Amino acid sequence: MRHLLQRHPVAIRTRFAHSLVLTYALPARVLHPLVPPGLTLETYGEHGFVAVALVDARALRPAFLPARLGADHLLTGYRVFTRFRTPGGRAMRGLRILRSDTDRRLMAFGGNLLTRYHYRLARIGARVAGESLEFRVDSADGRADLHVRADLGSAPAPLPAGSPFADARAARRFAGPLPYTFEYEPQTRSVIVVKAFRAHWDPQPVSVDVRRLTFFDHGPFAGTRPVLANAFHVADLEYGWERGLRRTESGGER
């Protein structure tokens, strides 16, 4: 009955000191197999998208606890942009988690116990020097190593070379994180919907130098050529997740 625990049963609150999200475009056919039943791939033209999120989270804790009892975490996540359409016809835009990494052993244990976010323990470092924000990730299995430097002084930066987006407005629609995350629960053939809480949401496009990124070298991405489509940064943001809701095939919430 482990799946009953993995429905994100605890609301979470935190503050993002920094959140840097890199969105990569890939052919939609590459991403379709990663989207479970109940969800559809969010596309732009012939492309689907994977968001690579790097977060310096402060005072992360269950929502019922005060901030002083929270803990600081460095987190990374790889997510596919998806949609969930309710029987009433409403289209909810969100992300399906492929992998998460954390610098805290307790976060990896608790995250895998209470969610389907696929947490793994990694060595993660974050550094701010002047207007430069740098993240470095050394994953235990080598499949999610990452080294990126963002120029915060470049905001608002132009789109990266080769981006499939026609303009900044189109790119902003794919500035993660989105309002929801989704996961398919095969035991009940339903979708777990987790709604995000965020205040003063104003992501800024920035220039980035991605020096290492191994996630796309393995599994279904091996041999593909992902294109950096956009990069957005937010700072000093109150953020959180509500308890997950199970959406049944009839559209009801439980």
Buried (B, 14 or more C-beta within 10 A) or exposed (E): EEEEEBBBEBBBBBBBBBBBBBBBBBEBEBBEEBBBEBBEBBBBEEBBBBBBBBBBBBBBBEBEEEEEEBEBBBBBBBBBBBBBEEEEEEEBBBBBBBBBBBBBEEBBEBBBEBBBBBBBBBEBEBEBEEEEBBBBBBBEEEBBBBBBBBBBEBBEBEBBEEBBBEEBEBBEEBBBBBBBBBBBBEEBEBBBBBBBBBEEEEBBBBBBEBEEBBBBEEEEBEEBEBBBBBBBBBBEBBBBBBEBBBBBEEEEEE
